[in-house]
Amino acid sequence: MRKNKMMILLFSVLFILSGCSSSNVPLLDDKINPDDIDRIQVVLAMGNPDYGADSKIITDRGEIQSMVEAFNYASLGEQATRDDVPPSFNSMYLFFSDDLLIHQFYFNGNYTGLIHLNTTWHFVSYVDRTPFQLYQESIAPVIVVDLDFNEMERP
């Protein structure tokens, strides 16, 4: 009887610990202060560089607040394997204070569920809307940029 109780206790502890193994590791060590950000430039994944990439420069305070909150409360998941990351150009989310780039994030294509950190890809989840959803909802006009983020006309 004692052995059965011990087994039940052991399995209960293991069950509880397995639930904790997918802990919510914050994406950012230090939260971004939205008051420090005056614009966010999003550059979507570029295909043929001759045709540029769609981009928005977000300056609306409410939109900046929403985008910053998406990153501040995002949770970093496990490291992705090579099979998890399809071949694609990166999309970029660039956070500026005055003309100084203070944060930059790279994603696989336009899918913001895979983020590139240091030299590896990781899964990332968001509390509410993803950065790509916020980009799509933004009232900022779509512009086309070249490889150096200069505005260009699409040929």
MODELLER restraints for C-alpha pairs under 7 A, 6 or more apart:
rsr = mdl.restraints
at = mdl.atoms
rsr.add(forms.Gaussian(group=physical.xy_distance, feature=features.Distance(at['CA:24:A'], at['CA:75:A']), mean=5.44, stdev=0.5))
rsr.add(forms.Gaussian(group=physical.xy_distance, feature=features.Distance(at['CA:24:A'], at['CA:76:A']), mean=6.83, stdev=0.5))
rsr.add(forms.Gaussian(group=physical.xy_distance, feature=features.Distance(at['CA:25:A'], at['CA:75:A']), mean=5.35, stdev=0.5))
rsr.add(forms.Gaussian(group=physical.xy_distance, feature=features.Distance(at['CA:25:A'], at['CA:76:A']), mean=5.29, stdev=0.5))
rsr.add(forms.Gaussian(group=physical.xy_distance, feature=features.Distance(at['CA:26:A'], at['CA:73:A']), mean=6.78, stdev=0.5))
rsr.add(forms.Gaussian(group=physical.xy_distance, feature=features.Distance(at['CA:26:A'], at['CA:74:A']), mean=6.05, stdev=0.5))
rsr.add(forms.Gaussian(group=physical.xy_distance, feature=features.Distance(at['CA:26:A'], at['CA:75:A']), mean=4.58, stdev=0.5))
rsr.add(forms.Gaussian(group=physical.xy_distance, feature=features.Distance(at['CA:26:A'], at['CA:76:A']), mean=5.69, stdev=0.5))
rsr.add(forms.Gaussian(group=physical.xy_distance, feature=features.Distance(at['CA:27:A'], at['CA:74:A']), mean=5.50, stdev=0.5))
rsr.add(forms.Gaussian(group=physical.xy_distance, feature=features.Distance(at['CA:27:A'], at['CA:75:A']), mean=5.13, stdev=0.5))
rsr.add(forms.Gaussian(group=physical.xy_distance, feature=features.Distance(at['CA:27:A'], at['CA:76:A']), mean=4.84, stdev=0.5))
rsr.add(forms.Gaussian(group=physical.xy_distance, feature=features.Distance(at['CA:28:A'], at['CA:72:A']), mean=6.39, stdev=0.5))
rsr.add(forms.Gaussian(group=physical.xy_distance, feature=features.Distance(at['CA:31:A'], at['CA:72:A']), mean=5.29, stdev=0.5))
rsr.add(forms.Gaussian(group=physical.xy_distance, feature=features.Distance(at['CA:32:A'], at['CA:68:A']), mean=6.54, stdev=0.5))
rsr.add(forms.Gaussian(group=physical.xy_distance, feature=features.Distance(at['CA:32:A'], at['CA:72:A']), mean=6.39, stdev=0.5))
rsr.add(forms.Gaussian(group=physical.xy_distance, feature=features.Distance(at['CA:34:A'], at['CA:64:A']), mean=6.75, stdev=0.5))
rsr.add(forms.Gaussian(group=physical.xy_distance, feature=features.Distance(at['CA:34:A'], at['CA:65:A']), mean=5.64, stdev=0.5))
rsr.add(forms.Gaussian(group=physical.xy_distance, feature=features.Distance(at['CA:34:A'], at['CA:68:A']), mean=6.03, stdev=0.5))
rsr.add(forms.Gaussian(group=physical.xy_distance, feature=features.Distance(at['CA:36:A'], at['CA:97:A']), mean=5.89, stdev=0.5))
rsr.add(forms.Gaussian(group=physical.xy_distance, feature=features.Distance(at['CA:37:A'], at['CA:95:A']), mean=6.45, stdev=0.5))
rsr.add(forms.Gaussian(group=physical.xy_distance, feature=features.Distance(at['CA:37:A'], at['CA:96:A']), mean=5.63, stdev=0.5))
rsr.add(forms.Gaussian(group=physical.xy_distance, feature=features.Distance(at['CA:37:A'], at['CA:97:A']), mean=4.87, stdev=0.5))
rsr.add(forms.Gaussian(group=physical.xy_distance, feature=features.Distance(at['CA:38:A'], at['CA:59:A']), mean=6.27, stdev=0.5))
rsr.add(forms.Gaussian(group=physical.xy_distance, feature=features.Distance(at['CA:38:A'], at['CA:96:A']), mean=6.13, stdev=0.5))
rsr.add(forms.Gaussian(group=physical.xy_distance, feature=features.Distance(at['CA:38:A'], at['CA:97:A']), mean=5.43, stdev=0.5))
rsr.add(forms.Gaussian(group=physical.xy_distance, feature=features.Distance(at['CA:38:A'], at['CA:98:A']), mean=6.49, stdev=0.5))
rsr.add(forms.Gaussian(group=physical.xy_distance, feature=features.Distance(at['CA:39:A'], at['CA:57:A']), mean=6.55, stdev=0.5))
rsr.add(forms.Gaussian(group=physical.xy_distance, feature=features.Distance(at['CA:39:A'], at['CA:58:A']), mean=5.44, stdev=0.5))
rsr.add(forms.Gaussian(group=physical.xy_distance, feature=features.Distance(at['CA:39:A'], at['CA:59:A']), mean=4.75, stdev=0.5))
rsr.add(forms.Gaussian(group=physical.xy_distance, feature=features.Distance(at['CA:39:A'], at['CA:95:A']), mean=6.28, stdev=0.5))
rsr.add(forms.Gaussian(group=physical.xy_distance, feature=features.Distance(at['CA:39:A'], at['CA:96:A']), mean=5.44, stdev=0.5))
rsr.add(forms.Gaussian(group=physical.xy_distance, feature=features.Distance(at['CA:40:A'], at['CA:57:A']), mean=5.71, stdev=0.5))
rsr.add(forms.Gaussian(group=physical.xy_distance, feature=features.Distance(at['CA:40:A'], at['CA:58:A']), mean=5.04, stdev=0.5))
rsr.add(forms.Gaussian(group=physical.xy_distance, feature=features.Distance(at['CA:40:A'], at['CA:59:A']), mean=6.79, stdev=0.5))
rsr.add(forms.Gaussian(group=physical.xy_distance, feature=features.Distance(at['CA:40:A'], at['CA:93:A']), mean=6.85, stdev=0.5))
rsr.add(forms.Gaussian(group=physical.xy_distance, feature=features.Distance(at['CA:40:A'], at['CA:94:A']), mean=5.50, stdev=0.5))
rsr.add(forms.Gaussian(group=physical.xy_distance, feature=features.Distance(at['CA:40:A'], at['CA:95:A']), mean=4.61, stdev=0.5))
rsr.add(forms.Gaussian(group=physical.xy_distance, feature=features.Distance(at['CA:40:A'], at['CA:96:A']), mean=6.08, stdev=0.5))
rsr.add(forms.Gaussian(group=physical.xy_distance, feature=features.Distance(at['CA:41:A'], at['CA:55:A']), mean=6.97, stdev=0.5))
rsr.add(forms.Gaussian(group=physical.xy_distance, feature=features.Distance(at['CA:41:A'], at['CA:56:A']), mean=5.72, stdev=0.5))
rsr.add(forms.Gaussian(group=physical.xy_distance, feature=features.Distance(at['CA:41:A'], at['CA:57:A']), mean=4.36, stdev=0.5))
rsr.add(forms.Gaussian(group=physical.xy_distance, feature=features.Distance(at['CA:41:A'], at['CA:58:A']), mean=6.10, stdev=0.5))
rsr.add(forms.Gaussian(group=physical.xy_distance, feature=features.Distance(at['CA:41:A'], at['CA:93:A']), mean=5.93, stdev=0.5))
rsr.add(forms.Gaussian(group=physical.xy_distance, feature=features.Distance(at['CA:41:A'], at['CA:94:A']), mean=5.11, stdev=0.5))
rsr.add(forms.Gaussian(group=physical.xy_distance, feature=features.Distance(at['CA:41:A'], at['CA:95:A']), mean=6.66, stdev=0.5))
rsr.add(forms.Gaussian(group=physical.xy_distance, feature=features.Distance(at['CA:42:A'], at['CA:55:A']), mean=5.41, stdev=0.5))
rsr.add(forms.Gaussian(group=physical.xy_distance, feature=features.Distance(at['CA:42:A'], at['CA:56:A']), mean=5.42, stdev=0.5))
rsr.add(forms.Gaussian(group=physical.xy_distance, feature=features.Distance(at['CA:42:A'], at['CA:57:A']), mean=6.50, stdev=0.5))
rsr.add(forms.Gaussian(group=physical.xy_distance, feature=features.Distance(at['CA:42:A'], at['CA:92:A']), mean=5.69, stdev=0.5))
rsr.add(forms.Gaussian(group=physical.xy_distance, feature=features.Distance(at['CA:42:A'], at['CA:93:A']), mean=4.59, stdev=0.5))
rsr.add(forms.Gaussian(group=physical.xy_distance, feature=features.Distance(at['CA:42:A'], at['CA:94:A']), mean=6.27, stdev=0.5))
rsr.add(forms.Gaussian(group=physical.xy_distance, feature=features.Distance(at['CA:43:A'], at['CA:53:A']), mean=6.55, stdev=0.5))
rsr.add(forms.Gaussian(group=physical.xy_distance, feature=features.Distance(at['CA:43:A'], at['CA:54:A']), mean=6.16, stdev=0.5))
rsr.add(forms.Gaussian(group=physical.xy_distance, feature=features.Distance(at['CA:43:A'], at['CA:55:A']), mean=4.43, stdev=0.5))
rsr.add(forms.Gaussian(group=physical.xy_distance, feature=features.Distance(at['CA:43:A'], at['CA:56:A']), mean=6.87, stdev=0.5))
rsr.add(forms.Gaussian(group=physical.xy_distance, feature=features.Distance(at['CA:43:A'], at['CA:91:A']), mean=5.62, stdev=0.5))
rsr.add(forms.Gaussian(group=physical.xy_distance, feature=features.Distance(at['CA:43:A'], at['CA:92:A']), mean=5.14, stdev=0.5))
rsr.add(forms.Gaussian(group=physical.xy_distance, feature=features.Distance(at['CA:43:A'], at['CA:93:A']), mean=6.57, stdev=0.5))
rsr.add(forms.Gaussian(group=physical.xy_distance, feature=features.Distance(at['CA:44:A'], at['CA:53:A']), mean=5.97, stdev=0.5))
rsr.add(forms.Gaussian(group=physical.xy_distance, feature=features.Distance(at['CA:44:A'], at['CA:54:A']), mean=5.63, stdev=0.5))
rsr.add(forms.Gaussian(group=physical.xy_distance, feature=features.Distance(at['CA:44:A'], at['CA:55:A']), mean=6.01, stdev=0.5))
rsr.add(forms.Gaussian(group=physical.xy_distance, feature=features.Distance(at['CA:44:A'], at['CA:91:A']), mean=4.44, stdev=0.5))
rsr.add(forms.Gaussian(group=physical.xy_distance, feature=features.Distance(at['CA:44:A'], at['CA:92:A']), mean=6.47, stdev=0.5))
rsr.add(forms.Gaussian(group=physical.xy_distance, feature=features.Distance(at['CA:44:A'], at['CA:110:A']), mean=6.04, stdev=0.5))
rsr.add(forms.Gaussian(group=physical.xy_distance, feature=features.Distance(at['CA:45:A'], at['CA:53:A']), mean=6.55, stdev=0.5))
rsr.add(forms.Gaussian(group=physical.xy_distance, feature=features.Distance(at['CA:45:A'], at['CA:89:A']), mean=5.16, stdev=0.5))
rsr.add(forms.Gaussian(group=physical.xy_distance, feature=features.Distance(at['CA:45:A'], at['CA:90:A']), mean=5.01, stdev=0.5))
rsr.add(forms.Gaussian(group=physical.xy_distance, feature=features.Distance(at['CA:45:A'], at['CA:91:A']), mean=4.32, stdev=0.5))
rsr.add(forms.Gaussian(group=physical.xy_distance, feature=features.Distance(at['CA:45:A'], at['CA:109:A']), mean=5.04, stdev=0.5))
rsr.add(forms.Gaussian(group=physical.xy_distance, feature=features.Distance(at['CA:45:A'], at['CA:110:A']), mean=5.90, stdev=0.5))
rsr.add(forms.Gaussian(group=physical.xy_distance, feature=features.Distance(at['CA:46:A'], at['CA:52:A']), mean=6.37, stdev=0.5))
rsr.add(forms.Gaussian(group=physical.xy_distance, feature=features.Distance(at['CA:46:A'], at['CA:53:A']), mean=4.81, stdev=0.5))
rsr.add(forms.Gaussian(group=physical.xy_distance, feature=features.Distance(at['CA:46:A'], at['CA:89:A']), mean=5.91, stdev=0.5))
rsr.add(forms.Gaussian(group=physical.xy_distance, feature=features.Distance(at['CA:47:A'], at['CA:89:A']), mean=6.87, stdev=0.5))
rsr.add(forms.Gaussian(group=physical.xy_distance, feature=features.Distance(at['CA:49:A'], at['CA:146:A']), mean=6.72, stdev=0.5))
rsr.add(forms.Gaussian(group=physical.xy_distance, feature=features.Distance(at['CA:49:A'], at['CA:147:A']), mean=6.71, stdev=0.5))
rsr.add(forms.Gaussian(group=physical.xy_distance, feature=features.Distance(at['CA:51:A'], at['CA:154:A']), mean=5.32, stdev=0.5))
rsr.add(forms.Gaussian(group=physical.xy_distance, feature=features.Distance(at['CA:51:A'], at['CA:155:A']), mean=6.19, stdev=0.5))
rsr.add(forms.Gaussian(group=physical.xy_distance, feature=features.Distance(at['CA:52:A'], at['CA:144:A']), mean=5.78, stdev=0.5))
rsr.add(forms.Gaussian(group=physical.xy_distance, feature=features.Distance(at['CA:52:A'], at['CA:145:A']), mean=5.23, stdev=0.5))
rsr.add(forms.Gaussian(group=physical.xy_distance, feature=features.Distance(at['CA:52:A'], at['CA:146:A']), mean=4.75, stdev=0.5))
rsr.add(forms.Gaussian(group=physical.xy_distance, feature=features.Distance(at['CA:52:A'], at['CA:154:A']), mean=6.57, stdev=0.5))
rsr.add(forms.Gaussian(group=physical.xy_distance, feature=features.Distance(at['CA:53:A'], at['CA:144:A']), mean=5.31, stdev=0.5))
rsr.add(forms.Gaussian(group=physical.xy_distance, feature=features.Distance(at['CA:53:A'], at['CA:145:A']), mean=5.41, stdev=0.5))
rsr.add(forms.Gaussian(group=physical.xy_distance, feature=features.Distance(at['CA:53:A'], at['CA:146:A']), mean=6.62, stdev=0.5))
rsr.add(forms.Gaussian(group=physical.xy_distance, feature=features.Distance(at['CA:54:A'], at['CA:142:A']), mean=6.21, stdev=0.5))
rsr.add(forms.Gaussian(group=physical.xy_distance, feature=features.Distance(at['CA:54:A'], at['CA:143:A']), mean=5.75, stdev=0.5))
rsr.add(forms.Gaussian(group=physical.xy_distance, feature=features.Distance(at['CA:54:A'], at['CA:144:A']), mean=4.70, stdev=0.5))
rsr.add(forms.Gaussian(group=physical.xy_distance, feature=features.Distance(at['CA:54:A'], at['CA:145:A']), mean=6.56, stdev=0.5))
rsr.add(forms.Gaussian(group=physical.xy_distance, feature=features.Distance(at['CA:55:A'], at['CA:142:A']), mean=5.53, stdev=0.5))
rsr.add(forms.Gaussian(group=physical.xy_distance, feature=features.Distance(at['CA:55:A'], at['CA:143:A']), mean=5.22, stdev=0.5))
rsr.add(forms.Gaussian(group=physical.xy_distance, feature=features.Distance(at['CA:55:A'], at['CA:144:A']), mean=5.84, stdev=0.5))
rsr.add(forms.Gaussian(group=physical.xy_distance, feature=features.Distance(at['CA:55:A'], at['CA:145:A']), mean=6.61, stdev=0.5))
rsr.add(forms.Gaussian(group=physical.xy_distance, feature=features.Distance(at['CA:56:A'], at['CA:140:A']), mean=5.91, stdev=0.5))
rsr.add(forms.Gaussian(group=physical.xy_distance, feature=features.Distance(at['CA:56:A'], at['CA:141:A']), mean=6.10, stdev=0.5))
rsr.add(forms.Gaussian(group=physical.xy_distance, feature=features.Distance(at['CA:56:A'], at['CA:142:A']), mean=5.07, stdev=0.5))
rsr.add(forms.Gaussian(group=physical.xy_distance, feature=features.Distance(at['CA:56:A'], at['CA:143:A']), mean=6.11, stdev=0.5))
rsr.add(forms.Gaussian(group=physical.xy_distance, feature=features.Distance(at['CA:57:A'], at['CA:140:A']), mean=6.38, stdev=0.5))
rsr.add(forms.Gaussian(group=physical.xy_distance, feature=features.Distance(at['CA:58:A'], at['CA:64:A']), mean=6.80, stdev=0.5))
rsr.add(forms.Gaussian(group=physical.xy_distance, feature=features.Distance(at['CA:58:A'], at['CA:140:A']), mean=5.73, stdev=0.5))
rsr.add(forms.Gaussian(group=physical.xy_distance, feature=features.Distance(at['CA:63:A'], at['CA:138:A']), mean=6.79, stdev=0.5))
rsr.add(forms.Gaussian(group=physical.xy_distance, feature=features.Distance(at['CA:67:A'], at['CA:131:A']), mean=6.27, stdev=0.5))
rsr.add(forms.Gaussian(group=physical.xy_distance, feature=features.Distance(at['CA:67:A'], at['CA:134:A']), mean=6.68, stdev=0.5))
rsr.add(forms.Gaussian(group=physical.xy_distance, feature=features.Distance(at['CA:70:A'], at['CA:126:A']), mean=6.25, stdev=0.5))
rsr.add(forms.Gaussian(group=physical.xy_distance, feature=features.Distance(at['CA:70:A'], at['CA:129:A']), mean=6.96, stdev=0.5))
rsr.add(forms.Gaussian(group=physical.xy_distance, feature=features.Distance(at['CA:70:A'], at['CA:130:A']), mean=6.63, stdev=0.5))
rsr.add(forms.Gaussian(group=physical.xy_distance, feature=features.Distance(at['CA:70:A'], at['CA:131:A']), mean=6.56, stdev=0.5))
rsr.add(forms.Gaussian(group=physical.xy_distance, feature=features.Distance(at['CA:73:A'], at['CA:126:A']), mean=6.70, stdev=0.5))
rsr.add(forms.Gaussian(group=physical.xy_distance, feature=features.Distance(at['CA:73:A'], at['CA:127:A']), mean=6.53, stdev=0.5))
rsr.add(forms.Gaussian(group=physical.xy_distance, feature=features.Distance(at['CA:74:A'], at['CA:124:A']), mean=6.71, stdev=0.5))
rsr.add(forms.Gaussian(group=physical.xy_distance, feature=features.Distance(at['CA:74:A'], at['CA:125:A']), mean=5.63, stdev=0.5))
rsr.add(forms.Gaussian(group=physical.xy_distance, feature=features.Distance(at['CA:74:A'], at['CA:126:A']), mean=4.53, stdev=0.5))
rsr.add(forms.Gaussian(group=physical.xy_distance, feature=features.Distance(at['CA:74:A'], at['CA:127:A']), mean=6.45, stdev=0.5))
rsr.add(forms.Gaussian(group=physical.xy_distance, feature=features.Distance(at['CA:75:A'], at['CA:124:A']), mean=5.62, stdev=0.5))
rsr.add(forms.Gaussian(group=physical.xy_distance, feature=features.Distance(at['CA:75:A'], at['CA:125:A']), mean=5.27, stdev=0.5))
rsr.add(forms.Gaussian(group=physical.xy_distance, feature=features.Distance(at['CA:75:A'], at['CA:126:A']), mean=6.37, stdev=0.5))
rsr.add(forms.Gaussian(group=physical.xy_distance, feature=features.Distance(at['CA:76:A'], at['CA:122:A']), mean=6.92, stdev=0.5))
rsr.add(forms.Gaussian(group=physical.xy_distance, feature=features.Distance(at['CA:76:A'], at['CA:123:A']), mean=6.23, stdev=0.5))
rsr.add(forms.Gaussian(group=physical.xy_distance, feature=features.Distance(at['CA:76:A'], at['CA:124:A']), mean=4.62, stdev=0.5))
rsr.add(forms.Gaussian(group=physical.xy_distance, feature=features.Distance(at['CA:76:A'], at['CA:125:A']), mean=6.65, stdev=0.5))
rsr.add(forms.Gaussian(group=physical.xy_distance, feature=features.Distance(at['CA:77:A'], at['CA:122:A']), mean=6.11, stdev=0.5))
rsr.add(forms.Gaussian(group=physical.xy_distance, feature=features.Distance(at['CA:77:A'], at['CA:123:A']), mean=4.74, stdev=0.5))
rsr.add(forms.Gaussian(group=physical.xy_distance, feature=features.Distance(at['CA:77:A'], at['CA:124:A']), mean=5.26, stdev=0.5))
rsr.add(forms.Gaussian(group=physical.xy_distance, feature=features.Distance(at['CA:78:A'], at['CA:122:A']), mean=5.73, stdev=0.5))
rsr.add(forms.Gaussian(group=physical.xy_distance, feature=features.Distance(at['CA:78:A'], at['CA:123:A']), mean=5.82, stdev=0.5))
rsr.add(forms.Gaussian(group=physical.xy_distance, feature=features.Distance(at['CA:79:A'], at['CA:121:A']), mean=5.92, stdev=0.5))
rsr.add(forms.Gaussian(group=physical.xy_distance, feature=features.Distance(at['CA:79:A'], at['CA:122:A']), mean=4.25, stdev=0.5))
rsr.add(forms.Gaussian(group=physical.xy_distance, feature=features.Distance(at['CA:79:A'], at['CA:123:A']), mean=6.38, stdev=0.5))
rsr.add(forms.Gaussian(group=physical.xy_distance, feature=features.Distance(at['CA:80:A'], at['CA:121:A']), mean=5.40, stdev=0.5))
rsr.add(forms.Gaussian(group=physical.xy_distance, feature=features.Distance(at['CA:80:A'], at['CA:122:A']), mean=5.01, stdev=0.5))
rsr.add(forms.Gaussian(group=physical.xy_distance, feature=features.Distance(at['CA:80:A'], at['CA:123:A']), mean=6.29, stdev=0.5))
rsr.add(forms.Gaussian(group=physical.xy_distance, feature=features.Distance(at['CA:88:A'], at['CA:108:A']), mean=6.21, stdev=0.5))
rsr.add(forms.Gaussian(group=physical.xy_distance, feature=features.Distance(at['CA:88:A'], at['CA:109:A']), mean=5.29, stdev=0.5))
rsr.add(forms.Gaussian(group=physical.xy_distance, feature=features.Distance(at['CA:89:A'], at['CA:108:A']), mean=6.67, stdev=0.5))
rsr.add(forms.Gaussian(group=physical.xy_distance, feature=features.Distance(at['CA:89:A'], at['CA:109:A']), mean=5.37, stdev=0.5))
rsr.add(forms.Gaussian(group=physical.xy_distance, feature=features.Distance(at['CA:90:A'], at['CA:106:A']), mean=6.05, stdev=0.5))
rsr.add(forms.Gaussian(group=physical.xy_distance, feature=features.Distance(at['CA:90:A'], at['CA:107:A']), mean=5.37, stdev=0.5))
rsr.add(forms.Gaussian(group=physical.xy_distance, feature=features.Distance(at['CA:90:A'], at['CA:108:A']), mean=5.00, stdev=0.5))
rsr.add(forms.Gaussian(group=physical.xy_distance, feature=features.Distance(at['CA:90:A'], at['CA:109:A']), mean=4.79, stdev=0.5))
rsr.add(forms.Gaussian(group=physical.xy_distance, feature=features.Distance(at['CA:91:A'], at['CA:106:A']), mean=5.76, stdev=0.5))
rsr.add(forms.Gaussian(group=physical.xy_distance, feature=features.Distance(at['CA:91:A'], at['CA:107:A']), mean=5.26, stdev=0.5))
rsr.add(forms.Gaussian(group=physical.xy_distance, feature=features.Distance(at['CA:91:A'], at['CA:108:A']), mean=6.53, stdev=0.5))
rsr.add(forms.Gaussian(group=physical.xy_distance, feature=features.Distance(at['CA:91:A'], at['CA:109:A']), mean=5.42, stdev=0.5))
rsr.add(forms.Gaussian(group=physical.xy_distance, feature=features.Distance(at['CA:91:A'], at['CA:110:A']), mean=5.61, stdev=0.5))
rsr.add(forms.Gaussian(group=physical.xy_distance, feature=features.Distance(at['CA:92:A'], at['CA:104:A']), mean=6.92, stdev=0.5))
rsr.add(forms.Gaussian(group=physical.xy_distance, feature=features.Distance(at['CA:92:A'], at['CA:105:A']), mean=5.66, stdev=0.5))
rsr.add(forms.Gaussian(group=physical.xy_distance, feature=features.Distance(at['CA:92:A'], at['CA:106:A']), mean=4.76, stdev=0.5))
rsr.add(forms.Gaussian(group=physical.xy_distance, feature=features.Distance(at['CA:92:A'], at['CA:107:A']), mean=6.47, stdev=0.5))
rsr.add(forms.Gaussian(group=physical.xy_distance, feature=features.Distance(at['CA:93:A'], at['CA:104:A']), mean=5.61, stdev=0.5))
rsr.add(forms.Gaussian(group=physical.xy_distance, feature=features.Distance(at['CA:93:A'], at['CA:105:A']), mean=5.16, stdev=0.5))
rsr.add(forms.Gaussian(group=physical.xy_distance, feature=features.Distance(at['CA:93:A'], at['CA:106:A']), mean=6.68, stdev=0.5))
rsr.add(forms.Gaussian(group=physical.xy_distance, feature=features.Distance(at['CA:94:A'], at['CA:101:A']), mean=6.78, stdev=0.5))
rsr.add(forms.Gaussian(group=physical.xy_distance, feature=features.Distance(at['CA:94:A'], at['CA:103:A']), mean=5.99, stdev=0.5))
rsr.add(forms.Gaussian(group=physical.xy_distance, feature=features.Distance(at['CA:94:A'], at['CA:104:A']), mean=4.55, stdev=0.5))
rsr.add(forms.Gaussian(group=physical.xy_distance, feature=features.Distance(at['CA:94:A'], at['CA:105:A']), mean=6.63, stdev=0.5))
rsr.add(forms.Gaussian(group=physical.xy_distance, feature=features.Distance(at['CA:95:A'], at['CA:101:A']), mean=5.88, stdev=0.5))
rsr.add(forms.Gaussian(group=physical.xy_distance, feature=features.Distance(at['CA:95:A'], at['CA:102:A']), mean=5.85, stdev=0.5))
rsr.add(forms.Gaussian(group=physical.xy_distance, feature=features.Distance(at['CA:95:A'], at['CA:103:A']), mean=5.03, stdev=0.5))
rsr.add(forms.Gaussian(group=physical.xy_distance, feature=features.Distance(at['CA:95:A'], at['CA:104:A']), mean=6.19, stdev=0.5))
rsr.add(forms.Gaussian(group=physical.xy_distance, feature=features.Distance(at['CA:96:A'], at['CA:102:A']), mean=5.67, stdev=0.5))
rsr.add(forms.Gaussian(group=physical.xy_distance, feature=features.Distance(at['CA:106:A'], at['CA:115:A']), mean=5.85, stdev=0.5))
rsr.add(forms.Gaussian(group=physical.xy_distance, feature=features.Distance(at['CA:106:A'], at['CA:116:A']), mean=5.45, stdev=0.5))
rsr.add(forms.Gaussian(group=physical.xy_distance, feature=features.Distance(at['CA:107:A'], at['CA:114:A']), mean=5.68, stdev=0.5))
rsr.add(forms.Gaussian(group=physical.xy_distance, feature=features.Distance(at['CA:107:A'], at['CA:115:A']), mean=4.58, stdev=0.5))
rsr.add(forms.Gaussian(group=physical.xy_distance, feature=features.Distance(at['CA:107:A'], at['CA:116:A']), mean=5.96, stdev=0.5))
rsr.add(forms.Gaussian(group=physical.xy_distance, feature=features.Distance(at['CA:108:A'], at['CA:114:A']), mean=5.79, stdev=0.5))
rsr.add(forms.Gaussian(group=physical.xy_distance, feature=features.Distance(at['CA:108:A'], at['CA:115:A']), mean=6.64, stdev=0.5))
rsr.add(forms.Gaussian(group=physical.xy_distance, feature=features.Distance(at['CA:110:A'], at['CA:132:A']), mean=6.77, stdev=0.5))
rsr.add(forms.Gaussian(group=physical.xy_distance, feature=features.Distance(at['CA:112:A'], at['CA:130:A']), mean=6.64, stdev=0.5))
rsr.add(forms.Gaussian(group=physical.xy_distance, feature=features.Distance(at['CA:112:A'], at['CA:131:A']), mean=6.49, stdev=0.5))
rsr.add(forms.Gaussian(group=physical.xy_distance, feature=features.Distance(at['CA:112:A'], at['CA:132:A']), mean=6.25, stdev=0.5))
rsr.add(forms.Gaussian(group=physical.xy_distance, feature=features.Distance(at['CA:113:A'], at['CA:123:A']), mean=5.63, stdev=0.5))
rsr.add(forms.Gaussian(group=physical.xy_distance, feature=features.Distance(at['CA:113:A'], at['CA:124:A']), mean=5.06, stdev=0.5))
rsr.add(forms.Gaussian(group=physical.xy_distance, feature=features.Distance(at['CA:113:A'], at['CA:125:A']), mean=6.24, stdev=0.5))
rsr.add(forms.Gaussian(group=physical.xy_distance, feature=features.Distance(at['CA:114:A'], at['CA:121:A']), mean=6.31, stdev=0.5))
rsr.add(forms.Gaussian(group=physical.xy_distance, feature=features.Distance(at['CA:114:A'], at['CA:122:A']), mean=5.55, stdev=0.5))
rsr.add(forms.Gaussian(group=physical.xy_distance, feature=features.Distance(at['CA:114:A'], at['CA:123:A']), mean=4.69, stdev=0.5))
rsr.add(forms.Gaussian(group=physical.xy_distance, feature=features.Distance(at['CA:114:A'], at['CA:124:A']), mean=5.96, stdev=0.5))
rsr.add(forms.Gaussian(group=physical.xy_distance, feature=features.Distance(at['CA:115:A'], at['CA:121:A']), mean=5.54, stdev=0.5))
rsr.add(forms.Gaussian(group=physical.xy_distance, feature=features.Distance(at['CA:115:A'], at['CA:122:A']), mean=5.39, stdev=0.5))
rsr.add(forms.Gaussian(group=physical.xy_distance, feature=features.Distance(at['CA:115:A'], at['CA:123:A']), mean=6.35, stdev=0.5))
rsr.add(forms.Gaussian(group=physical.xy_distance, feature=features.Distance(at['CA:115:A'], at['CA:124:A']), mean=6.58, stdev=0.5))
rsr.add(forms.Gaussian(group=physical.xy_distance, feature=features.Distance(at['CA:116:A'], at['CA:122:A']), mean=6.39, stdev=0.5))
rsr.add(forms.Gaussian(group=physical.xy_distance, feature=features.Distance(at['CA:143:A'], at['CA:151:A']), mean=6.71, stdev=0.5))
rsr.add(forms.Gaussian(group=physical.xy_distance, feature=features.Distance(at['CA:144:A'], at['CA:151:A']), mean=5.64, stdev=0.5))
rsr.add(forms.Gaussian(group=physical.xy_distance, feature=features.Distance(at['CA:144:A'], at['CA:152:A']), mean=5.66, stdev=0.5))
rsr.add(forms.Gaussian(group=physical.xy_distance, feature=features.Distance(at['CA:144:A'], at['CA:153:A']), mean=6.60, stdev=0.5))
rsr.add(forms.Gaussian(group=physical.xy_distance, feature=features.Distance(at['CA:144:A'], at['CA:154:A']), mean=6.70, stdev=0.5))
rsr.add(forms.Gaussian(group=physical.xy_distance, feature=features.Distance(at['CA:145:A'], at['CA:151:A']), mean=4.35, stdev=0.5))
rsr.add(forms.Gaussian(group=physical.xy_distance, feature=features.Distance(at['CA:145:A'], at['CA:152:A']), mean=5.38, stdev=0.5))
rsr.add(forms.Gaussian(group=physical.xy_distance, feature=features.Distance(at['CA:146:A'], at['CA:152:A']), mean=6.36, stdev=0.5))
